[in-house]
Structure formats: structure tokens, C-alpha cells
Amino acid sequence: MASDRSSRNAPMTTTACFAPGLPVNSLFVAARACATIPPMSQKTLITVATYNEMENLPRLVEEIDRYAPQAHILVIDDNSPDGTGRWCDAHKAVNPRIFCLHRAGKLGLGTATIAGMQYAIEHGYDFVLNMDADFSHQPKYLPNLLEAMGTADAPAADVAIGSRYIRGGGVEGWPVKRQLMSRAVNLYARTLLGLRPKDCSGAFRCYRTSLLKKLDFAAIESRGYSFQEEILWRLKRLGAKFREVPIIFLERQQGVSKIHSGEATAALRIILKLGLQNWLRLG
């Protein structure tokens, strides 16, 4: 096991990009990546929470292989009726870098993200990078997020945020009303929680696990979409350094959005509650 770990941490060479048992099409994907991706000296886990993402997951895994060929992938599936979890189990037999965590049902995005973070801590990864399964988070930005974290000798950030709201970032496919609502929620969270990043609600992020180890996961209240703001706030209190990387967020092309108004209202309530704690210095 020690030799396997050291080989993953070694500087990338052409042969290091290929994992035994990969299908031919994945080998061609990895070959293209080897020519363009810098060495990844720190162990990285990419987590993807899924519920009925069979239309997206196979292609997403190929794209992750292309842009982050040394990273491992953890799919956290909430018992998808469309067979997403079954596909993951079958695919890991030919791709040793993919792992599957099966949950009994829809338990919320926040708990799925926490499960991925805890898995990364328990299995000795340096970084855990979270992204959506629906291609709203484009895999081509993976190298940028990883680069923003710095090196083992010169760490540059504890959290790298794929940001829609800094220069070079943006959103495609959203109506004006939704864009205004998103910006308003970000302003709301930044004001109440004292957060400096421009994009506090996006989930496309890379975290340093050495800081996540200090986090009291049991204290996290959010189970849905306010998780993104709450985790930044709690990490800020631990002294986290944030960096933002511009991304273009794309509206989902395949499948159905899981957002509904009840979760959005609950998220606003939780942010307000945490904001009161923040300003009154409670907790």
C-alpha cells in the first residue's frame, strides 16, 4: 500500500497517467490529458453527489479523467432510481480511481458534501474537490482550482472557489430574474456572515483536508443549499484563506434540477440564524 501511495504522489510522467484496466477510450482521454496537465503532487479526491444523473455521469467521469488524470473520484449516490449507482459499481471494475458511496435515499446536498469530506479525511487525501454532476461545473476548470491551492511547500489557499462573480466569471443559460436572485443571496450571506468571497453560494470548490480536520461537522446545521455559505463561515472562523477562480457556470443541459422553493426558504432562515450568531459573537 505504501508503494501505491508513493507512486500517486510522484511527479507525473507519461506512464503515470494510465491506470491498469482502463478501457481503450479512457486511455486516449488520459493520453490527451498527459500532454496538457501539470503534475499533481498532492492526493486529490473529486466528489460528485448524484440523484438520477445517469445521463451525465459517464461523460463527466471521462472529462474528469481528461483534466485531472491523477485524481480519484468519489460518487455519492442517493439510491438513484435511474441506475446511476449501479453504473458506478460496474464502472469501478475497469477504472480503479472511481469509488462509490451508496446512501439509502435523498438525504440532502449538504450531508452528501460532508460525507465526501469525511471520506477524504479518513483516506488520507490532501484535497477534496466538490463539483456538480450536471456539467454546470465544467471539468476544464479543475486544473485552475487545483493550481489555486498552491503546492505542498507553498500552500496558497485553504479553499479555492470556482467563482461566477469575479472578473472572468459568469453564468450562461439563466434568466435575468434568477441571476438577480443569486446575487442577492450572495450579498445577503456576505453581509450577515462577514464573508469576503464574491461567490459564497457556488459548490464548485477545492478544500484542504488538513483544515477540514479541525471542523466540528456535528455543529453544521444546513442539510440543503445553505450548506455552501455555512461551511465558508465555519472555515473562516478557523482562519481559512480563500481564493476565487473565475468560472462560467452553465445551466444544466440534461436531467432535472433538484432545487425547490422550500429548500431555498430554509436556506435563508439558516443564514439569518448564523448571521445573528456572527454579529452577536455567539457560539
Buried (B, 14 or more C-beta within 10 A) or exposed (E): EEEEEEEBBEEBEEEBBBBEEBEEEBEEBBBBBBEEBEEBBBBBBBBBBBBBBBBBBEEBBBBBBBBBBBBBBBBBBBBBEBBBBBBBBEBBEEBEBBBBBBBEEBBBBBBBBBBBBBBBBEBEBBBBBBBBBBBBBBBEBBBBBBBBBBEEEEBEBBBBBBBBBBEEBBBEEBEEEEEEEBBEBBEBBBEBBEBEBBBBBBBBBBBBBEBBEEBEBEEBEBBBBBBBBBBBBBBBEEEBBBBBBBBBBBBBEEBEEBEEEEBBEBBBEBBBBBBEBBEEEEE
